Amino acid sequence: MKIRLYTDKCISCGTCAAIAPELFSIDSGVVSMKKDPKTFTDEQKKLAHEVASACPTGAIEITEE
């Protein structure tokens, strides 16, 4: 799993941090990752996909490697 964050699209709404606070945070108005996606558990991968789908601006993109 590879996650790309488009910080120029982020509006700091906090949806990502609300859904998966162990994976995402909003710092200084920009989304960031709290851990490497390569270390995600299956549950965390599901949460990451949920976050990407819920992001209102599409600032989080997930691809499978």
ROVOSE-159798 format. One record per residue: x, y, z of N, C-alpha, C in turn; residue number from 1. Coordinates in steps of 0.2 Angstrom, whole numbers. Layout:
ROVOSE-159798
<rec><n_px>X</n_px><n_py>Y</n_py><n_pz>Z</n_pz><ca_px>X</ca_px><ca_py>Y</ca_py><ca_pz>Z</ca_pz><c_px>X</c_px><c_py>Y</c_py><c_pz>Z</c_pz><nr>NUM</nr></rec>
...
end
This chain:
ROVOSE-159798
<rec><n_px>4</n_px><n_py>-6</n_py><n_pz>0</n_pz><ca_px>0</ca_px><ca_py>0</ca_py><ca_pz>0</ca_pz><c_px>4</c_px><c_py>6</c_py><c_pz>0</c_pz><nr>1</nr></rec>
<rec><n_px>3</n_px><n_py>11</n_py><n_pz>-4</n_pz><ca_px>6</ca_px><ca_py>17</ca_py><ca_pz>-5</ca_pz><c_px>1</c_px><c_py>23</c_py><c_pz>-4</c_pz><nr>2</nr></rec>
<rec><n_px>2</n_px><n_py>28</n_py><n_pz>0</n_pz><ca_px>-2</ca_px><ca_py>33</ca_py><ca_pz>2</ca_pz><c_px>1</c_px><c_py>40</c_py><c_pz>-1</c_pz><nr>3</nr></rec>
<rec><n_px>-2</n_px><n_py>43</n_py><n_pz>-5</n_pz><ca_px>0</ca_px><ca_py>50</ca_py><ca_pz>-7</ca_pz><c_px>-4</c_px><c_py>55</c_py><c_pz>-4</c_pz><nr>4</nr></rec>
<rec><n_px>-1</n_px><n_py>60</n_py><n_pz>-1</n_pz><ca_px>-5</ca_px><ca_py>66</ca_py><ca_pz>2</ca_pz><c_px>-4</c_px><c_py>72</c_py><c_pz>-2</c_pz><nr>5</nr></rec>
<rec><n_px>-9</n_px><n_py>75</n_py><n_pz>-4</n_pz><ca_px>-9</ca_px><ca_py>81</ca_py><ca_pz>-8</ca_pz><c_px>-10</c_px><c_py>87</c_py><c_pz>-4</c_pz><nr>6</nr></rec>
<rec><n_px>-5</n_px><n_py>89</n_py><n_pz>-1</n_pz><ca_px>-5</ca_px><ca_py>95</ca_py><ca_pz>4</ca_pz><c_px>-8</c_px><c_py>101</c_py><c_pz>1</c_pz><nr>7</nr></rec>
<rec><n_px>-8</n_px><n_py>102</n_py><n_pz>-5</n_pz><ca_px>-11</ca_px><ca_py>108</ca_py><ca_pz>-8</ca_pz><c_px>-18</c_px><c_py>107</c_py><c_pz>-9</c_pz><nr>8</nr></rec>
<rec><n_px>-21</n_px><n_py>101</n_py><n_pz>-9</n_pz><ca_px>-28</ca_px><ca_py>100</ca_py><ca_pz>-9</ca_pz><c_px>-31</c_px><c_py>100</c_py><c_pz>-2</c_pz><nr>9</nr></rec>
<rec><n_px>-27</n_px><n_py>99</n_py><n_pz>3</n_pz><ca_px>-30</ca_px><ca_py>98</ca_py><ca_pz>10</ca_pz><c_px>-33</c_px><c_py>105</c_py><c_pz>13</c_pz><nr>10</nr></rec>
<rec><n_px>-39</n_px><n_py>105</n_py><n_pz>15</n_pz><ca_px>-42</ca_px><ca_py>110</ca_py><ca_pz>18</ca_pz><c_px>-43</c_px><c_py>110</c_py><c_pz>26</c_pz><nr>11</nr></rec>
<rec><n_px>-39</n_px><n_py>105</n_py><n_pz>29</n_pz><ca_px>-39</ca_px><ca_py>105</ca_py><ca_pz>36</ca_pz><c_px>-45</c_px><c_py>103</c_py><c_pz>39</c_pz><nr>12</nr></rec>
<rec><n_px>-50</n_px><n_py>100</n_py><n_pz>36</n_pz><ca_px>-56</ca_px><ca_py>98</ca_py><ca_pz>39</ca_pz><c_px>-56</c_px><c_py>93</c_py><c_pz>45</c_pz><nr>13</nr></rec>
<rec><n_px>-51</n_px><n_py>89</n_py><n_pz>45</n_pz><ca_px>-50</ca_px><ca_py>85</ca_py><ca_pz>51</ca_pz><c_px>-53</c_px><c_py>78</c_py><c_pz>50</c_pz><nr>14</nr></rec>
<rec><n_px>-56</n_px><n_py>77</n_py><n_pz>44</n_pz><ca_px>-60</ca_px><ca_py>70</ca_py><ca_pz>43</ca_pz><c_px>-55</c_px><c_py>64</c_py><c_pz>44</c_pz><nr>15</nr></rec>
<rec><n_px>-49</n_px><n_py>65</n_py><n_pz>41</n_pz><ca_px>-44</ca_px><ca_py>60</ca_py><ca_pz>42</ca_pz><c_px>-42</c_px><c_py>58</c_py><c_pz>49</c_pz><nr>16</nr></rec>
<rec><n_px>-41</n_px><n_py>63</n_py><n_pz>53</n_pz><ca_px>-39</ca_px><ca_py>62</ca_py><ca_pz>60</ca_pz><c_px>-45</c_px><c_py>60</c_py><c_pz>64</c_pz><nr>17</nr></rec>
<rec><n_px>-51</n_px><n_py>62</n_py><n_pz>62</n_pz><ca_px>-57</ca_px><ca_py>60</ca_py><ca_pz>66</ca_pz><c_px>-58</c_px><c_py>52</c_py><c_pz>65</c_pz><nr>18</nr></rec>
<rec><n_px>-57</n_px><n_py>50</n_py><n_pz>59</n_pz><ca_px>-58</ca_px><ca_py>43</ca_py><ca_pz>57</ca_pz><c_px>-53</c_px><c_py>38</c_py><c_pz>60</c_pz><nr>19</nr></rec>
<rec><n_px>-46</n_px><n_py>40</n_py><n_pz>58</n_pz><ca_px>-41</ca_px><ca_py>36</ca_py><ca_pz>60</ca_pz><c_px>-35</c_px><c_py>40</c_py><c_pz>63</c_pz><nr>20</nr></rec>
<rec><n_px>-36</n_px><n_py>43</n_py><n_pz>70</n_pz><ca_px>-31</ca_px><ca_py>47</ca_py><ca_pz>73</ca_pz><c_px>-25</c_px><c_py>43</c_py><c_pz>74</c_pz><nr>21</nr></rec>
<rec><n_px>-24</n_px><n_py>37</n_py><n_pz>74</n_pz><ca_px>-18</ca_px><ca_py>33</ca_py><ca_pz>75</ca_pz><c_px>-14</c_px><c_py>33</c_py><c_pz>68</c_pz><nr>22</nr></rec>
<rec><n_px>-17</n_px><n_py>35</n_py><n_pz>63</n_pz><ca_px>-14</ca_px><ca_py>35</ca_py><ca_pz>56</ca_pz><c_px>-12</c_px><c_py>42</c_py><c_pz>54</c_pz><nr>23</nr></rec>
<rec><n_px>-17</n_px><n_py>47</n_py><n_pz>55</n_pz><ca_px>-17</ca_px><ca_py>53</ca_py><ca_pz>52</ca_pz><c_px>-17</c_px><c_py>59</c_py><c_pz>57</c_pz><nr>24</nr></rec>
<rec><n_px>-14</n_px><n_py>65</n_py><n_pz>55</n_pz><ca_px>-15</ca_px><ca_py>70</ca_py><ca_pz>59</ca_pz><c_px>-15</c_px><c_py>77</c_py><c_pz>55</c_pz><nr>25</nr></rec>
<rec><n_px>-18</n_px><n_py>82</n_py><n_pz>58</n_pz><ca_px>-17</ca_px><ca_py>89</ca_py><ca_pz>55</ca_pz><c_px>-13</c_px><c_py>93</c_py><c_pz>59</c_pz><nr>26</nr></rec>
<rec><n_px>-7</n_px><n_py>95</n_py><n_pz>56</n_pz><ca_px>-2</ca_px><ca_py>99</ca_py><ca_pz>59</ca_pz><c_px>-1</c_px><c_py>105</c_py><c_pz>55</c_pz><nr>27</nr></rec>
<rec><n_px>-2</n_px><n_py>111</n_py><n_pz>58</n_pz><ca_px>-1</ca_px><ca_py>117</ca_py><ca_pz>55</ca_pz><c_px>-5</c_px><c_py>118</c_py><c_pz>48</c_pz><nr>28</nr></rec>
<rec><n_px>-11</n_px><n_py>115</n_py><n_pz>49</n_pz><ca_px>-16</ca_px><ca_py>115</ca_py><ca_pz>44</ca_pz><c_px>-15</c_px><c_py>111</c_py><c_pz>38</c_pz><nr>29</nr></rec>
<rec><n_px>-11</n_px><n_py>105</n_py><n_pz>39</n_pz><ca_px>-9</ca_px><ca_py>101</ca_py><ca_pz>33</ca_pz><c_px>-9</c_px><c_py>94</c_py><c_pz>36</c_pz><nr>30</nr></rec>
<rec><n_px>-12</n_px><n_py>89</n_py><n_pz>32</n_pz><ca_px>-13</ca_px><ca_py>82</ca_py><ca_pz>33</ca_pz><c_px>-6</c_px><c_py>79</c_py><c_pz>33</c_pz><nr>31</nr></rec>
<rec><n_px>-5</n_px><n_py>74</n_py><n_pz>38</n_pz><ca_px>2</ca_px><ca_py>71</ca_py><ca_pz>38</ca_pz><c_px>0</c_px><c_py>64</c_py><c_pz>41</c_pz><nr>32</nr></rec>
<rec><n_px>5</n_px><n_py>59</n_py><n_pz>39</n_pz><ca_px>5</ca_px><ca_py>52</ca_py><ca_pz>42</ca_pz><c_px>8</c_px><c_py>52</c_py><c_pz>48</c_pz><nr>33</nr></rec>
<rec><n_px>6</n_px><n_py>47</n_py><n_pz>53</n_pz><ca_px>9</ca_px><ca_py>46</ca_py><ca_pz>59</ca_pz><c_px>13</c_px><c_py>40</c_py><c_pz>59</c_pz><nr>34</nr></rec>
<rec><n_px>12</n_px><n_py>36</n_py><n_pz>54</n_pz><ca_px>17</ca_px><ca_py>30</ca_py><ca_pz>53</ca_pz><c_px>17</c_px><c_py>28</c_py><c_pz>46</c_pz><nr>35</nr></rec>
<rec><n_px>22</n_px><n_py>23</n_py><n_pz>44</n_pz><ca_px>23</ca_px><ca_py>21</ca_py><ca_pz>38</ca_pz><c_px>18</c_px><c_py>16</c_py><c_pz>35</c_pz><nr>36</nr></rec>
<rec><n_px>14</n_px><n_py>17</n_py><n_pz>30</n_pz><ca_px>9</ca_px><ca_py>13</ca_py><ca_pz>27</ca_pz><c_px>11</c_px><c_py>6</c_py><c_pz>27</c_pz><nr>37</nr></rec>
<rec><n_px>18</n_px><n_py>5</n_py><n_pz>25</n_pz><ca_px>20</ca_px><ca_py>-2</ca_py><ca_pz>25</ca_pz><c_px>20</c_px><c_py>-6</c_py><c_pz>31</c_pz><nr>38</nr></rec>
<rec><n_px>19</n_px><n_py>-3</n_py><n_pz>37</n_pz><ca_px>18</ca_px><ca_py>-6</ca_py><ca_pz>43</ca_pz><c_px>11</c_px><c_py>-7</c_py><c_pz>45</c_pz><nr>39</nr></rec>
<rec><n_px>6</n_px><n_py>-5</n_py><n_pz>41</n_pz><ca_px>-1</ca_px><ca_py>-5</ca_py><ca_pz>43</ca_pz><c_px>-4</c_px><c_py>-12</c_py><c_pz>44</c_pz><nr>40</nr></rec>
<rec><n_px>-8</n_px><n_py>-13</n_py><n_pz>49</n_pz><ca_px>-11</ca_px><ca_py>-19</ca_py><ca_pz>50</ca_pz><c_px>-17</c_px><c_py>-19</c_py><c_pz>44</c_pz><nr>41</nr></rec>
<rec><n_px>-20</n_px><n_py>-25</n_py><n_pz>44</n_pz><ca_px>-26</ca_px><ca_py>-26</ca_py><ca_pz>39</ca_pz><c_px>-31</c_px><c_py>-21</c_py><c_pz>41</c_pz><nr>42</nr></rec>
<rec><n_px>-33</n_px><n_py>-20</n_py><n_pz>48</n_pz><ca_px>-38</ca_px><ca_py>-15</ca_py><ca_pz>50</ca_pz><c_px>-36</c_px><c_py>-8</c_py><c_pz>48</c_pz><nr>43</nr></rec>
<rec><n_px>-30</n_px><n_py>-6</n_py><n_pz>49</n_pz><ca_px>-27</ca_px><ca_py>0</ca_py><ca_pz>48</ca_pz><c_px>-28</c_px><c_py>2</c_py><c_pz>40</c_pz><nr>44</nr></rec>
<rec><n_px>-27</n_px><n_py>-3</n_py><n_pz>36</n_pz><ca_px>-27</ca_px><ca_py>-3</ca_py><ca_pz>29</ca_pz><c_px>-34</c_px><c_py>-1</c_py><c_pz>27</c_pz><nr>45</nr></rec>
<rec><n_px>-39</n_px><n_py>-4</n_py><n_pz>30</n_pz><ca_px>-46</ca_px><ca_py>-3</ca_py><ca_pz>29</ca_pz><c_px>-48</c_px><c_py>4</c_py><c_pz>31</c_pz><nr>46</nr></rec>
<rec><n_px>-45</n_px><n_py>6</n_py><n_pz>37</n_pz><ca_px>-47</ca_px><ca_py>13</ca_py><ca_pz>39</ca_pz><c_px>-44</c_px><c_py>18</c_py><c_pz>34</c_pz><nr>47</nr></rec>
<rec><n_px>-38</n_px><n_py>17</n_py><n_pz>32</n_pz><ca_px>-35</ca_px><ca_py>21</ca_py><ca_pz>27</ca_pz><c_px>-39</c_px><c_py>22</c_py><c_pz>21</c_pz><nr>48</nr></rec>
<rec><n_px>-42</n_px><n_py>17</n_py><n_pz>18</n_pz><ca_px>-46</ca_px><ca_py>17</ca_py><ca_pz>13</ca_pz><c_px>-52</c_px><c_py>21</c_py><c_pz>14</c_pz><nr>49</nr></rec>
<rec><n_px>-55</n_px><n_py>20</n_py><n_pz>20</n_pz><ca_px>-61</ca_px><ca_py>24</ca_py><ca_pz>22</ca_pz><c_px>-59</c_px><c_py>31</c_py><c_pz>23</c_pz><nr>50</nr></rec>
<rec><n_px>-54</n_px><n_py>33</n_py><n_pz>25</n_pz><ca_px>-51</ca_px><ca_py>40</ca_py><ca_pz>26</ca_pz><c_px>-51</c_px><c_py>43</c_py><c_pz>19</c_pz><nr>51</nr></rec>
<rec><n_px>-48</n_px><n_py>39</n_py><n_pz>14</n_pz><ca_px>-47</ca_px><ca_py>42</ca_py><ca_pz>7</ca_pz><c_px>-54</c_px><c_py>43</c_py><c_pz>4</c_pz><nr>52</nr></rec>
<rec><n_px>-58</n_px><n_py>39</n_py><n_pz>5</n_pz><ca_px>-65</ca_px><ca_py>40</ca_py><ca_pz>2</ca_pz><c_px>-69</c_px><c_py>45</c_py><c_pz>5</c_pz><nr>53</nr></rec>
<rec><n_px>-67</n_px><n_py>47</n_py><n_pz>12</n_pz><ca_px>-71</ca_px><ca_py>52</ca_py><ca_pz>15</ca_pz><c_px>-68</c_px><c_py>59</c_py><c_pz>14</c_pz><nr>54</nr></rec>
<rec><n_px>-62</n_px><n_py>59</n_py><n_pz>12</n_pz><ca_px>-59</ca_px><ca_py>66</ca_py><ca_pz>11</ca_pz><c_px>-63</c_px><c_py>70</c_py><c_pz>6</c_pz><nr>55</nr></rec>
<rec><n_px>-65</n_px><n_py>76</n_py><n_pz>8</n_pz><ca_px>-69</ca_px><ca_py>80</ca_py><ca_pz>3</ca_pz><c_px>-66</c_px><c_py>83</c_py><c_pz>-3</c_pz><nr>56</nr></rec>
<rec><n_px>-59</n_px><n_py>83</n_py><n_pz>-2</n_pz><ca_px>-55</ca_px><ca_py>86</ca_py><ca_pz>-8</ca_pz><c_px>-51</c_px><c_py>81</c_py><c_pz>-11</c_pz><nr>57</nr></rec>
<rec><n_px>-51</n_px><n_py>75</n_py><n_pz>-9</n_pz><ca_px>-47</ca_px><ca_py>70</ca_py><ca_pz>-13</ca_pz><c_px>-39</c_px><c_py>71</c_py><c_pz>-11</c_pz><nr>58</nr></rec>
<rec><n_px>-38</n_px><n_py>74</n_py><n_pz>-5</n_pz><ca_px>-31</ca_px><ca_py>75</ca_py><ca_pz>-4</ca_pz><c_px>-27</c_px><c_py>69</c_py><c_pz>-2</c_pz><nr>59</nr></rec>
<rec><n_px>-30</n_px><n_py>63</n_py><n_pz>-1</n_pz><ca_px>-27</ca_px><ca_py>57</ca_py><ca_pz>1</ca_pz><c_px>-29</c_px><c_py>52</c_py><c_pz>-5</c_pz><nr>60</nr></rec>
<rec><n_px>-23</n_px><n_py>49</n_py><n_pz>-8</n_pz><ca_px>-24</ca_px><ca_py>44</ca_py><ca_pz>-13</ca_pz><c_px>-20</c_px><c_py>38</c_py><c_pz>-11</c_pz><nr>61</nr></rec>
<rec><n_px>-23</n_px><n_py>32</n_py><n_pz>-12</n_pz><ca_px>-20</ca_px><ca_py>26</ca_py><ca_pz>-10</ca_pz><c_px>-20</c_px><c_py>21</c_py><c_pz>-16</c_pz><nr>62</nr></rec>
<rec><n_px>-14</n_px><n_py>19</n_py><n_pz>-17</n_pz><ca_px>-13</ca_px><ca_py>14</ca_py><ca_pz>-22</ca_pz><c_px>-10</c_px><c_py>7</c_py><c_pz>-19</c_pz><nr>63</nr></rec>
<rec><n_px>-11</n_px><n_py>2</n_py><n_pz>-22</n_pz><ca_px>-8</ca_px><ca_py>-4</ca_py><ca_pz>-20</ca_pz><c_px>-2</c_px><c_py>-6</c_py><c_pz>-24</c_pz><nr>64</nr></rec>
<rec><n_px>3</n_px><n_py>-8</n_py><n_pz>-21</n_pz><ca_px>10</ca_px><ca_py>-9</ca_py><ca_pz>-24</ca_pz><c_px>10</c_px><c_py>-16</c_py><c_pz>-26</c_pz><nr>65</nr></rec>
end
